[in-house]
Amino acid sequence: MLIRSLRSFLALQRYGTIVAAAEKVHLSQAAISVQLKNMEDELGVALFVRTRRSLEFTAAGQQMVPLAEQMVSLYEEMKALQTGRPLGGVLSLGVIISALAGVMPEVLRQVTEANPGLEVKIIAGISGDLVAQVDRGALDMAIVTQPPERFPTNLAVHHLYSEPFALITPSQAPCDDVVKALNSSMPYIAFDRGTWAGRLIDEYRLRSGLINRPAMELNSLDAIAGLVRQGLGTSIVPLIRGASWHQSRDLHIMPLPNFVRPVSLVTRQDQRDPMRIALLDAINTVLARQTR
């Protein structure tokens, strides 16, 4: 199967019509139609449902999309290894939402500027979901927090940095005693306990003998910080790198000793090295600048 047929297949999936796909890959509509029909014949499966006005992907066709993306990316990296050229193809990258608000904007800028032919597809989510997608091949790699248990054994884990957890209270009612703060009359605002970070915080509270029920539970660190700034409660949250909310004068922040969450890049053990190395290099460069 020719790589250019896979490019046409992916262009159709991305742009929705043969007309748009043909324009993107610089081929005629007839040429793309032939390529797609040849793909079906070679694979022995119907990839599309054809009507007079449209071409819709079948379930099998949708399942082929991530595999086609991987094949095109691998081909681009093979060329890059031989010629020293920038990377091309598609990188599907899962990122926890807190990292998108922290280090990742600058990392993505560096990676895409150095590799203009590389298309980065960002999937934002929570760590558990992203790790599962890497494990089954739906994502190339993901930036996630450390799980309460262990990562799947078939994944490679590259530690990036650690983020401390902190007690945050309103500046007008500062408190450096976590037990006193969370046992006070001020409501406790919990970070989403369905996330790994939320579970770690819950376990910390239980170890500290803090069993009061949360008055509120949110999955947004920015929203929690905003509520605490307004004096609506206290919370325990991770201090995410590169974010600005923990610089607020309306918050009193006390990092909790010996309580951190590692942030890592996870890939499959067989993951493509050039793509992984390019991303790790960019992340390490950004982190080095932030610590100066």
Backbone as CSV, one residue per row, in Angstrom:
resi,resn,N_x,N_y,N_z,CA_x,CA_y,CA_z,C_x,C_y,C_z
1,MET,0.854,-1.198,0.000,0.000,0.000,0.000,0.885,1.241,0.000
2,LEU,0.626,2.174,-0.906,1.450,3.359,-1.031,1.139,4.362,0.070
3,ILE,2.199,5.055,0.531,2.024,6.069,1.568,1.086,7.167,1.098
4,ARG,1.150,7.517,-0.181,0.282,8.602,-0.648,-1.194,8.202,-0.605
5,SER,-1.486,6.899,-0.695,-2.875,6.462,-0.523,-3.332,6.676,0.917
6,LEU,-2.436,6.406,1.855,-2.763,6.650,3.257,-2.948,8.139,3.523
7,ARG,-2.150,8.965,2.874,-2.310,10.417,3.034,-3.690,10.857,2.525
8,SER,-4.108,10.307,1.406,-5.429,10.651,0.867,-6.529,10.180,1.805
9,PHE,-6.376,8.980,2.335,-7.332,8.418,3.291,-7.472,9.331,4.510
10,LEU,-6.339,9.791,5.051,-6.366,10.663,6.230,-6.906,12.045,5.893
11,ALA,-6.607,12.523,4.694,-7.132,13.830,4.286,-8.652,13.791,4.181
12,LEU,-9.194,12.687,3.669,-10.649,12.554,3.592,-11.263,12.534,4.996
13,GLN,-10.617,11.798,5.897,-11.138,11.736,7.264,-11.102,13.104,7.933
14,ARG,-10.065,13.872,7.662,-9.903,15.170,8.323,-10.786,16.249,7.711
15,TYR,-10.881,16.264,6.372,-11.552,17.381,5.703,-12.965,17.059,5.227
16,GLY,-13.346,15.781,5.264,-14.747,15.440,5.107,-15.251,15.150,3.709
17,THR,-14.605,15.688,2.684,-15.067,15.455,1.311,-13.886,15.142,0.410
18,ILE,-14.174,14.447,-0.691,-13.116,14.143,-1.655,-12.588,15.421,-2.285
19,VAL,-13.475,16.392,-2.502,-13.044,17.668,-3.086,-11.991,18.328,-2.202
20,ALA,-12.269,18.430,-0.908,-11.331,19.074,0.015,-10.062,18.248,0.174
21,ALA,-10.212,16.922,0.224,-9.042,16.059,0.365,-8.137,16.157,-0.854
22,ALA,-8.745,16.188,-2.045,-7.960,16.293,-3.274,-7.158,17.587,-3.303
23,GLU,-7.782,18.666,-2.867,-7.078,19.949,-2.827,-5.912,19.901,-1.847
24,LYS,-6.102,19.218,-0.727,-5.063,19.160,0.303,-3.853,18.357,-0.152
25,VAL,-4.079,17.234,-0.823,-2.956,16.370,-1.218,-2.515,16.610,-2.659
26,HIS,-3.136,17.602,-3.316,-2.732,18.013,-4.669,-2.901,16.887,-5.692
27,LEU,-4.058,16.224,-5.635,-4.408,15.213,-6.615,-5.805,15.505,-7.141
28,SER,-6.148,14.852,-8.250,-7.502,15.001,-8.768,-8.463,14.166,-7.933
29,GLN,-9.747,14.517,-8.011,-10.754,13.743,-7.289,-10.790,12.300,-7.785
30,ALA,-10.612,12.133,-9.080,-10.629,10.782,-9.644,-9.470,9.949,-9.105
31,ALA,-8.291,10.577,-8.985,-7.120,9.856,-8.487,-7.325,9.404,-7.042
32,ILE,-7.911,10.281,-6.226,-8.164,9.911,-4.833,-9.190,8.788,-4.756
33,SER,-10.224,8.861,-5.569,-11.241,7.807,-5.566,-10.625,6.455,-5.894
34,VAL,-9.711,6.439,-6.864,-9.033,5.190,-7.230,-8.173,4.688,-6.072
35,GLN,-7.437,5.601,-5.423,-6.601,5.208,-4.289,-7.430,4.571,-3.173
36,LEU,-8.543,5.191,-2.862,-9.369,4.691,-1.772,-9.994,3.340,-2.110
37,LYS,-10.415,3.183,-3.366,-10.973,1.889,-3.782,-9.896,0.807,-3.741
38,ASN,-8.679,1.142,-4.146,-7.581,0.174,-4.098,-7.262,-0.229,-2.656
39,MET,-7.352,0.734,-1.730,-7.133,0.409,-0.315,-8.143,-0.623,0.164
40,GLU,-9.407,-0.413,-0.177,-10.445,-1.357,0.233,-10.188,-2.740,-0.360
41,ASP,-9.818,-2.777,-1.640,-9.569,-4.062,-2.294,-8.389,-4.781,-1.648
42,GLU,-7.332,-4.015,-1.334,-6.132,-4.627,-0.763,-6.376,-5.129,0.657
43,LEU,-7.149,-4.367,1.432,-7.422,-4.756,2.813,-8.562,-5.758,2.924
44,GLY,-9.384,-5.833,1.883,-10.502,-6.765,1.897,-11.607,-6.381,2.850
45,VAL,-11.808,-5.074,3.025,-12.833,-4.596,3.944,-13.409,-3.292,3.410
46,ALA,-14.686,-3.074,3.656,-15.318,-1.822,3.232,-14.942,-0.718,4.217
47,LEU,-14.273,0.304,3.721,-13.856,1.425,4.565,-14.851,2.572,4.519
48,PHE,-15.713,2.562,3.489,-16.622,3.689,3.278,-18.016,3.195,2.900
49,VAL,-18.983,4.026,3.205,-20.344,3.854,2.695,-20.557,4.950,1.663
50,ARG,-20.785,4.544,0.419,-20.895,5.506,-0.672,-22.355,5.820,-0.973
51,THR,-22.642,7.105,-1.052,-23.951,7.557,-1.509,-23.714,8.464,-2.709
52,ARG,-24.770,8.975,-3.292,-24.619,9.837,-4.472,-23.922,11.134,-4.116
53,ARG,-24.035,11.569,-2.864,-23.507,12.881,-2.498,-22.368,12.844,-1.487
54,SER,-22.100,11.691,-0.894,-21.086,11.690,0.158,-20.379,10.346,0.240
55,LEU,-19.306,10.362,1.011,-18.521,9.165,1.278,-18.309,9.122,2.790
56,GLU,-19.007,8.214,3.480,-18.939,8.148,4.938,-18.067,6.972,5.369
57,PHE,-17.321,7.172,6.442,-16.469,6.109,6.961,-17.317,5.045,7.661
58,THR,-17.003,3.778,7.396,-17.604,2.684,8.150,-16.888,2.569,9.499
59,ALA,-17.390,1.690,10.354,-16.714,1.458,11.636,-15.295,0.949,11.403
60,ALA,-15.132,0.074,10.407,-13.794,-0.425,10.085,-12.898,0.704,9.592
61,GLY,-13.466,1.602,8.801,-12.690,2.739,8.318,-12.211,3.622,9.450
62,GLN,-13.088,3.877,10.424,-12.698,4.688,11.581,-11.594,4.006,12.377
63,GLN,-11.651,2.690,12.483,-10.619,1.961,13.214,-9.266,2.034,12.517
64,MET,-9.287,2.230,11.203,-8.038,2.302,10.444,-7.331,3.645,10.602
65,VAL,-8.049,4.678,11.032,-7.476,6.030,11.061,-6.225,6.117,11.924
66,PRO,-6.258,5.708,13.213,-5.032,5.827,14.009,-3.886,4.981,13.481
67,LEU,-4.201,3.835,12.878,-3.149,3.001,12.297,-2.519,3.688,11.092
68,ALA,-3.347,4.299,10.256,-2.824,5.026,9.100,-1.958,6.201,9.544
69,GLU,-2.384,6.893,10.601,-1.588,8.006,11.126,-0.225,7.523,11.590
70,GLN,-0.191,6.381,12.261,1.079,5.837,12.729,1.979,5.462,11.561
71,MET,1.404,4.858,10.521,2.205,4.441,9.370,2.810,5.639,8.652
72,VAL,2.022,6.690,8.473,2.536,7.891,7.815,3.611,8.541,8.677
73,SER,3.392,8.601,9.977,4.376,9.199,10.875,5.677,8.411,10.868
74,LEU,5.573,7.086,10.898,6.769,6.252,10.846,7.551,6.478,9.556
75,TYR,6.837,6.584,8.452,7.489,6.836,7.167,8.238,8.162,7.193
76,GLU,7.594,9.200,7.740,8.240,10.508,7.819,9.480,10.453,8.701
77,GLU,9.417,9.699,9.778,10.562,9.611,10.671,11.696,8.807,10.053
78,MET,11.373,7.799,9.260,12.411,7.061,8.542,13.165,7.988,7.602
79,LYS,12.433,8.858,6.926,13.092,9.825,6.046,13.932,10.797,6.849
80,ALA,13.413,11.221,8.004,14.148,12.181,8.827,15.441,11.580,9.355
81,LEU,15.429,10.298,9.721,16.634,9.645,10.216,17.712,9.583,9.151
82,GLN,17.303,9.392,7.914,18.263,9.266,6.829,18.792,10.608,6.353
83,THR,18.013,11.642,6.465,18.396,12.925,5.870,18.649,14.017,6.888
84,GLY,18.305,13.762,8.162,18.459,14.812,9.162,17.410,15.900,9.048
85,ARG,16.382,15.667,8.268,15.347,16.679,8.096,14.428,16.723,9.304
86,PRO,13.680,17.821,9.474,12.705,17.896,10.564,11.657,16.798,10.439
87,LEU,11.026,16.479,11.546,9.995,15.448,11.570,8.733,15.924,10.875
88,GLY,8.000,14.964,10.308,6.710,15.263,9.699,5.690,14.246,10.161
89,GLY,4.526,14.276,9.552,3.473,13.341,9.917,2.592,13.878,11.024
90,VAL,1.973,12.962,11.752,1.006,13.326,12.790,1.459,12.756,14.127
91,LEU,1.472,13.589,15.148,1.732,13.152,16.516,0.455,13.346,17.322
92,SER,-0.093,12.257,17.832,-1.273,12.361,18.702,-0.787,12.344,20.147
93,LEU,-1.001,13.451,20.827,-0.430,13.669,22.157,-1.531,13.957,23.171
94,GLY,-1.623,13.130,24.182,-2.543,13.388,25.278,-1.873,14.261,26.324
95,VAL,-2.609,15.203,26.875,-2.044,16.129,27.866,-3.079,16.373,28.962
96,ILE,-2.651,16.258,30.214,-3.549,16.643,31.299,-3.829,18.139,31.201
97,ILE,-5.022,18.526,31.575,-5.466,19.907,31.381,-4.573,20.892,32.110
98,SER,-4.081,20.520,33.300,-3.231,21.442,34.050,-1.928,21.732,33.317
99,ALA,-1.378,20.743,32.590,-0.148,20.981,31.833,-0.404,21.883,30.634
100,LEU,-1.612,21.803,30.057,-1.946,22.705,28.951,-1.935,24.154,29.402
101,ALA,-2.240,24.378,30.671,-2.220,25.735,31.211,-0.844,26.106,31.749
102,GLY,0.090,25.136,31.753,1.404,25.375,32.316,2.506,25.380,31.275
103,VAL,3.262,24.272,31.194,4.463,24.246,30.357,4.174,24.018,28.879
104,MET,3.039,23.395,28.541,2.862,22.901,27.185,2.759,23.957,26.092
105,PRO,2.168,25.124,26.319,2.122,26.094,25.217,3.499,26.406,24.640
106,GLU,4.484,26.618,25.499,5.828,26.921,25.014,6.482,25.689,24.397
107,VAL,6.227,24.510,24.965,6.762,23.272,24.397,6.229,23.053,22.986
108,LEU,4.935,23.223,22.806,4.331,23.025,21.487,4.850,24.039,20.485
109,ARG,5.070,25.255,20.935,5.623,26.273,20.029,7.000,25.834,19.534
110,GLN,7.846,25.355,20.431,9.187,24.933,20.039,9.150,23.749,19.080
111,VAL,8.331,22.752,19.400,8.285,21.543,18.579,7.772,21.849,17.177
112,THR,6.716,22.632,17.071,6.133,22.912,15.758,7.003,23.861,14.938
113,GLU,7.698,24.790,15.594,8.603,25.673,14.854,9.801,24.898,14.313
114,ALA,10.311,23.943,15.092,11.460,23.150,14.649,11.065,22.103,13.614
115,ASN,9.790,21.713,13.600,9.311,20.671,12.692,8.031,21.138,12.008
116,PRO,8.141,22.058,11.045,6.932,22.641,10.439,6.050,21.632,9.717
117,GLY,6.598,20.482,9.340,5.787,19.468,8.677,5.076,18.532,9.634
118,LEU,5.246,18.763,10.921,4.638,17.900,11.929,3.289,18.463,12.375
119,GLU,2.267,17.645,12.329,0.949,18.036,12.830,0.740,17.396,14.200
120,VAL,0.515,18.220,15.213,0.322,17.722,16.576,-1.163,17.762,16.914
121,LYS,-1.724,16.607,17.188,-3.125,16.508,17.604,-3.160,16.378,19.125
122,ILE,-3.686,17.396,19.796,-3.729,17.421,21.249,-5.069,16.873,21.746
123,ILE,-4.996,15.913,22.641,-6.182,15.384,23.305,-6.045,15.715,24.788
124,ALA,-6.898,16.603,25.283,-6.864,16.968,26.700,-7.740,16.006,27.492
125,GLY,-7.282,15.629,28.667,-8.074,14.714,29.475,-7.457,14.481,30.830
126,ILE,-7.977,13.492,31.542,-7.429,13.140,32.843,-6.451,11.983,32.671
127,SER,-5.537,11.849,33.612,-4.412,10.928,33.448,-4.847,9.496,33.173
128,GLY,-5.803,8.986,33.935,-6.214,7.600,33.764,-6.713,7.301,32.362
129,ASP,-7.523,8.191,31.815,-8.048,7.999,30.458,-6.930,8.075,29.424
130,LEU,-6.007,9.024,29.602,-4.933,9.211,28.623,-3.979,8.022,28.613
131,VAL,-3.642,7.503,29.782,-2.765,6.329,29.848,-3.424,5.139,29.158
132,ALA,-4.719,4.955,29.364,-5.432,3.854,28.714,-5.392,3.995,27.196
133,GLN,-5.487,5.228,26.693,-5.449,5.450,25.249,-4.059,5.182,24.683
134,VAL,-3.004,5.540,25.419,-1.647,5.202,24.977,-1.476,3.687,24.972
135,ASP,-1.971,3.040,25.995,-1.820,1.595,26.151,-2.438,0.838,24.986
136,ARG,-3.587,1.312,24.493,-4.254,0.590,23.395,-3.903,1.144,22.018
137,GLY,-3.013,2.150,21.962,-2.540,2.651,20.679,-3.345,3.775,20.089
138,ALA,-4.324,4.300,20.812,-5.116,5.420,20.301,-4.352,6.733,20.373
139,LEU,-3.367,6.821,21.266,-2.484,7.985,21.363,-1.044,7.528,21.226
140,ASP,-0.204,8.374,20.626,1.220,8.058,20.539,1.881,8.155,21.905
141,MET,1.563,9.190,22.641,2.164,9.423,23.953,1.284,10.381,24.733
142,ALA,1.583,10.528,26.017,0.763,11.409,26.852,1.582,11.947,28.013
143,ILE,1.224,13.158,28.424,1.815,13.773,29.610,0.790,13.646,30.726
144,VAL,1.171,12.906,31.768,0.216,12.533,32.813,0.880,12.618,34.180
145,THR,0.062,12.505,35.215,0.586,12.436,36.573,0.769,10.981,36.987
146,GLN,1.538,10.804,38.050,1.803,9.464,38.569,0.514,8.835,39.077
147,PRO,0.244,7.571,38.717,-0.980,6.925,39.207,-0.838,6.515,40.668
148,PRO,-1.953,6.334,41.353,-1.884,5.840,42.730,-1.238,4.453,42.806
149,GLU,-1.416,3.646,41.759,-0.774,2.332,41.717,0.425,2.412,40.764
150,ARG,0.515,1.496,39.810,1.621,1.485,38.859,1.107,1.711,37.447
151,PHE,2.035,2.194,36.588,1.723,2.277,35.169,1.688,0.865,34.587
152,PRO,0.940,0.659,33.488,1.002,-0.633,32.798,2.436,-0.980,32.410
153,THR,2.798,-2.242,32.523,4.194,-2.653,32.347,4.699,-2.482,30.920
154,ASN,3.802,-2.396,29.938,4.254,-2.263,28.553,4.466,-0.808,28.146
155,LEU,4.382,0.126,29.098,4.601,1.537,28.806,5.962,1.981,29.327
156,ALA,6.608,2.858,28.552,7.845,3.502,28.997,7.473,4.817,29.667
157,VAL,8.061,5.083,30.821,7.726,6.267,31.616,8.964,7.146,31.740
158,HIS,8.835,8.413,31.332,9.938,9.373,31.384,9.544,10.495,32.342
159,HIS,10.198,10.522,33.504,9.862,11.547,34.495,10.252,12.924,33.967
160,LEU,9.352,13.895,34.095,9.601,15.251,33.624,9.875,16.209,34.777
161,TYR,8.978,16.270,35.721,9.126,17.163,36.867,8.111,16.760,37.928
162,SER,8.224,17.369,39.090,7.256,17.116,40.158,6.605,18.421,40.577
163,GLU,5.338,18.337,40.901,4.586,19.504,41.357,4.179,19.302,42.812
164,PRO,4.479,20.271,43.688,4.070,20.129,45.085,2.575,20.370,45.252
165,PHE,2.002,19.699,46.206,0.641,20.026,46.620,0.714,21.114,47.687
166,ALA,-0.325,21.924,47.754,-0.323,23.028,48.710,-1.714,23.238,49.285
167,LEU,-1.725,23.722,50.502,-2.954,24.211,51.120,-3.153,25.646,50.667
168,ILE,-4.326,25.954,50.117,-4.605,27.337,49.736,-5.790,27.851,50.547
169,THR,-5.603,29.037,51.083,-6.643,29.701,51.870,-6.757,31.139,51.396
170,PRO,-7.862,31.810,51.684,-7.979,33.217,51.288,-6.938,34.065,52.018
171,SER,-6.405,35.065,51.353,-5.383,35.907,51.979,-5.924,36.650,53.193
172,GLN,-7.235,36.898,53.219,-7.807,37.599,54.373,-7.997,36.670,55.571
173,ALA,-7.810,35.356,55.354,-7.892,34.391,56.457,-6.774,33.367,56.303
174,PRO,-5.508,33.811,56.326,-4.388,32.906,56.063,-4.233,31.861,57.158
175,CYS,-3.758,30.681,56.761,-3.535,29.608,57.727,-2.443,28.689,57.202
176,ASP,-1.452,28.381,58.061,-0.369,27.485,57.683,-0.488,26.114,58.344
177,ASP,-1.582,25.877,59.025,-1.815,24.594,59.691,-2.930,23.867,58.939
178,VAL,-2.548,22.817,58.203,-3.518,22.160,57.334,-4.659,21.538,58.141
179,VAL,-4.354,20.945,59.280,-5.405,20.329,60.092,-6.367,21.393,60.604
180,LYS,-5.813,22.489,61.093,-6.657,23.568,61.604,-7.500,24.167,60.489
181,ALA,-6.874,24.376,59.326,-7.591,25.004,58.212,-8.747,24.142,57.732
182,LEU,-8.503,22.837,57.604,-9.537,21.967,57.040,-10.560,21.512,58.073
183,ASN,-10.276,21.755,59.337,-11.270,21.460,60.374,-11.995,22.711,60.852
184,SER,-11.706,23.838,60.198,-12.361,25.084,60.580,-13.778,25.121,60.011
185,SER,-14.467,26.188,60.320,-15.840,26.336,59.821,-15.880,26.707,58.343
186,MET,-14.714,27.071,57.779,-14.684,27.439,56.364,-14.852,26.189,55.503
187,PRO,-15.698,26.198,54.494,-15.943,25.008,53.669,-14.671,24.508,52.985
188,TYR,-14.616,23.189,52.793,-13.513,22.581,52.055,-13.954,22.351,50.612
189,ILE,-13.133,22.793,49.673,-13.420,22.637,48.240,-12.487,21.566,47.700
190,ALA,-13.033,20.459,47.234,-12.226,19.320,46.795,-11.913,19.407,45.310
191,PHE,-10.700,18.972,44.957,-10.353,18.755,43.558,-10.910,17.394,43.151
192,ASP,-11.445,17.310,41.958,-12.153,16.142,41.426,-11.532,14.821,41.903
193,ARG,-12.288,14.078,42.709,-11.770,12.826,43.261,-11.824,11.676,42.269
194,GLY,-12.325,11.938,41.079,-12.251,10.946,40.017,-10.920,10.969,39.288
195,THR,-10.095,11.979,39.556,-8.763,12.073,38.953,-7.729,11.459,39.888
196,TRP,-6.553,11.138,39.313,-5.494,10.587,40.156,-5.064,11.587,41.219
197,ALA,-4.930,12.863,40.833,-4.531,13.882,41.806,-5.574,14.005,42.915
198,GLY,-6.838,13.975,42.530,-7.898,14.064,43.526,-7.875,12.904,44.504
199,ARG,-7.554,11.717,43.998,-7.461,10.548,44.873,-6.280,10.662,45.827
200,LEU,-5.150,11.180,45.327,-3.982,11.375,46.190,-4.289,12.366,47.313
201,ILE,-4.998,13.441,46.962,-5.372,14.433,47.975,-6.300,13.805,49.011
202,ASP,-7.253,13.015,48.551,-8.189,12.365,49.468,-7.450,11.435,50.428
203,GLU,-6.481,10.677,49.896,-5.698,9.778,50.744,-4.876,10.565,51.758
204,TYR,-4.336,11.710,51.337,-3.568,12.566,52.250,-4.460,13.067,53.381
205,ARG,-5.658,13.486,53.044,-6.585,13.990,54.058,-6.943,12.891,55.063
206,LEU,-7.163,11.684,54.564,-7.501,10.581,55.464,-6.335,10.248,56.384
207,ARG,-5.108,10.247,55.834,-3.929,9.977,56.667,-3.766,11.037,57.747
208,SER,-4.186,12.267,57.428,-4.053,13.375,58.377,-5.235,13.469,59.331
209,GLY,-6.170,12.531,59.220,-7.328,12.533,60.103,-8.380,13.557,59.740
210,LEU,-8.367,13.991,58.475,-9.319,15.019,58.023,-10.463,14.323,57.288
211,ILE,-11.570,14.179,57.954,-12.663,13.388,57.385,-13.895,14.231,57.072
212,ASN,-13.751,15.557,57.194,-14.909,16.403,56.875,-15.256,16.297,55.397
213,ARG,-16.537,16.296,55.096,-16.986,16.156,53.712,-16.807,17.473,52.968
214,PRO,-16.417,17.390,51.698,-16.284,18.624,50.913,-17.628,19.316,50.737
215,ALA,-17.583,20.634,50.758,-18.787,21.409,50.460,-19.007,21.502,48.960
216,MET,-17.891,21.458,48.214,-17.940,21.518,46.753,-16.832,20.642,46.194
217,GLU,-17.011,20.209,44.945,-15.992,19.422,44.248,-15.945,19.891,42.803
218,LEU,-14.753,20.288,42.343,-14.602,20.809,40.983,-13.440,20.112,40.294
219,ASN,-13.480,20.097,38.961,-12.391,19.507,38.189,-11.511,20.562,37.535
220,SER,-11.606,21.799,37.994,-10.808,22.893,37.435,-10.013,23.563,38.546
221,LEU,-8.680,23.545,38.419,-7.838,24.210,39.414,-8.056,25.714,39.397
222,ASP,-8.241,26.279,38.209,-8.494,27.719,38.113,-9.776,28.093,38.849
223,ALA,-10.812,27.269,38.681,-12.084,27.560,39.342,-11.954,27.444,40.858
224,ILE,-11.234,26.424,41.326,-11.030,26.273,42.769,-10.284,27.475,43.329
225,ALA,-9.209,27.874,42.647,-8.444,29.035,43.105,-9.320,30.283,43.135
226,GLY,-10.191,30.429,42.139,-11.080,31.587,42.095,-12.043,31.617,43.263
227,LEU,-12.584,30.451,43.631,-13.509,30.388,44.765,-12.794,30.690,46.083
228,VAL,-11.575,30.155,46.225,-10.818,30.423,47.454,-10.450,31.900,47.538
229,ARG,-10.076,32.495,46.412,-9.747,33.930,46.404,-10.916,34.765,46.915
230,GLN,-12.121,34.326,46.594,-13.315,35.071,47.007,-13.767,34.735,48.427
231,GLY,-12.975,33.914,49.127,-13.288,33.602,50.514,-14.353,32.554,50.706
232,LEU,-14.601,31.731,49.671,-15.677,30.745,49.755,-15.227,29.402,50.308
233,GLY,-13.936,29.260,50.625,-13.480,27.996,51.174,-11.975,27.871,51.137
234,THR,-11.491,26.675,51.517,-10.077,26.326,51.453,-9.947,25.078,50.586
235,SER,-8.717,24.765,50.185,-8.538,23.589,49.340,-7.094,23.106,49.403
236,ILE,-6.883,21.894,48.932,-5.544,21.357,48.674,-5.464,21.084,47.183
237,VAL,-4.460,21.653,46.533,-4.337,21.542,45.078,-2.865,21.399,44.701
238,PRO,-2.578,20.847,43.514,-1.204,20.861,43.016,-0.852,22.247,42.478
239,LEU,0.381,22.684,42.741,0.854,23.957,42.193,1.457,23.674,40.828
240,ILE,0.672,23.887,39.784,1.101,23.491,38.446,2.131,24.469,37.900
241,ARG,3.125,23.924,37.202,4.204,24.730,36.635,3.676,25.663,35.562
242,GLY,4.177,26.886,35.584,3.866,27.831,34.525,2.532,28.520,34.663
243,ALA,1.689,28.097,35.607,0.381,28.738,35.777,0.534,30.006,36.612
244,SER,-0.368,30.928,36.413,-0.249,32.234,37.072,-1.144,32.384,38.291
245,TRP,-2.150,31.503,38.458,-3.123,31.762,39.515,-2.498,31.711,40.903
246,HIS,-1.414,30.906,41.080,-0.845,30.833,42.425,0.061,32.024,42.750
247,GLN,0.132,33.004,41.833,0.817,34.266,42.126,-0.149,35.311,42.692
248,SER,-1.413,34.968,42.794,-2.429,35.932,43.215,-2.199,36.405,44.650
249,ARG,-2.336,37.699,44.856,-2.219,38.266,46.200,-3.425,37.930,47.073
250,ASP,-4.484,37.450,46.453,-5.691,37.105,47.209,-5.655,35.680,47.746
251,LEU,-4.561,34.957,47.468,-4.418,33.587,47.956,-3.250,33.493,48.932
252,HIS,-3.441,32.723,49.985,-2.342,32.355,50.880,-2.013,30.898,50.581
253,ILE,-0.764,30.634,50.225,-0.371,29.305,49.749,0.704,28.722,50.660
254,MET,0.480,27.513,51.136,1.465,26.815,51.948,1.738,25.438,51.342
255,PRO,2.907,25.273,50.665,3.254,23.949,50.149,3.300,22.925,51.280
256,LEU,2.786,21.735,51.008,2.734,20.679,52.016,3.995,19.825,51.927
257,PRO,4.693,19.626,53.035,5.964,18.887,52.995,5.768,17.435,52.568
258,ASN,6.702,16.974,51.733,6.734,15.568,51.306,5.447,15.118,50.618
259,PHE,4.801,16.042,49.937,3.577,15.689,49.214,3.651,16.326,47.831
260,VAL,4.043,15.525,46.842,4.200,16.009,45.473,3.551,15.014,44.522
261,ARG,3.328,15.463,43.297,2.864,14.539,42.259,3.848,14.591,41.096
262,PRO,4.466,13.459,40.741,5.341,13.424,39.572,4.521,13.556,38.289
263,VAL,5.065,14.284,37.329,4.467,14.409,35.999,5.414,13.738,35.011
264,SER,4.884,12.873,34.169,5.721,12.056,33.291,5.178,12.025,31.873
265,LEU,6.070,11.708,30.943,5.686,11.396,29.566,5.630,9.885,29.448
266,VAL,4.493,9.353,29.019,4.366,7.907,28.848,4.191,7.588,27.369
267,THR,4.895,6.545,26.940,4.796,6.046,25.573,4.759,4.522,25.641
268,ARG,4.387,3.908,24.545,4.529,2.464,24.484,6.013,2.114,24.354
269,GLN,6.364,0.925,24.788,7.770,0.519,24.756,8.332,0.540,23.339
270,ASP,7.454,0.311,22.350,7.900,0.276,20.956,7.727,1.621,20.259
271,GLN,7.519,2.689,21.042,7.216,3.992,20.446,8.407,4.534,19.664
272,ARG,8.134,5.348,18.668,9.133,5.917,17.779,10.068,6.854,18.552
273,ASP,11.363,6.586,18.504,12.329,7.375,19.266,12.457,8.815,18.810
274,PRO,12.546,9.119,17.504,12.741,10.524,17.105,11.650,11.451,17.623
275,MET,10.402,11.021,17.567,9.303,11.853,18.041,9.389,12.054,19.549
276,ARG,9.686,10.994,20.266,9.791,11.067,21.723,10.949,11.972,22.128
277,ILE,12.082,11.820,21.447,13.259,12.626,21.779,13.002,14.099,21.512
278,ALA,12.345,14.405,20.393,12.056,15.808,20.066,11.178,16.442,21.133
279,LEU,10.179,15.702,21.601,9.277,16.250,22.615,9.990,16.400,23.954
280,LEU,10.774,15.398,24.342,11.504,15.478,25.607,12.509,16.620,25.596
281,ASP,13.194,16.811,24.474,14.157,17.913,24.373,13.466,19.256,24.571
282,ALA,12.306,19.425,23.930,11.582,20.697,24.057,11.105,20.911,25.491
283,ILE,10.595,19.862,26.112,10.115,19.987,27.494,11.261,20.350,28.425
284,ASN,12.398,19.663,28.280,13.535,19.938,29.159,14.071,21.346,28.959
285,THR,14.048,21.833,27.722,14.492,23.204,27.455,13.595,24.215,28.152
286,VAL,12.290,24.018,28.044,11.342,24.937,28.683,11.482,24.888,30.201
287,LEU,11.627,23.691,30.761,11.761,23.567,32.213,13.032,24.237,32.706
288,ALA,14.122,24.102,31.935,15.382,24.738,32.332,15.244,26.252,32.357
289,ARG,14.519,26.805,31.396,14.311,28.255,31.371,13.483,28.714,32.564
290,GLN,12.491,27.923,32.934,11.610,28.315,34.037,12.305,28.281,35.390
291,THR,13.370,27.477,35.516,14.048,27.362,36.808,15.217,28.318,36.943
292,ARG,15.494,29.111,35.910,16.597,30.069,36.008,16.233,31.244,36.907
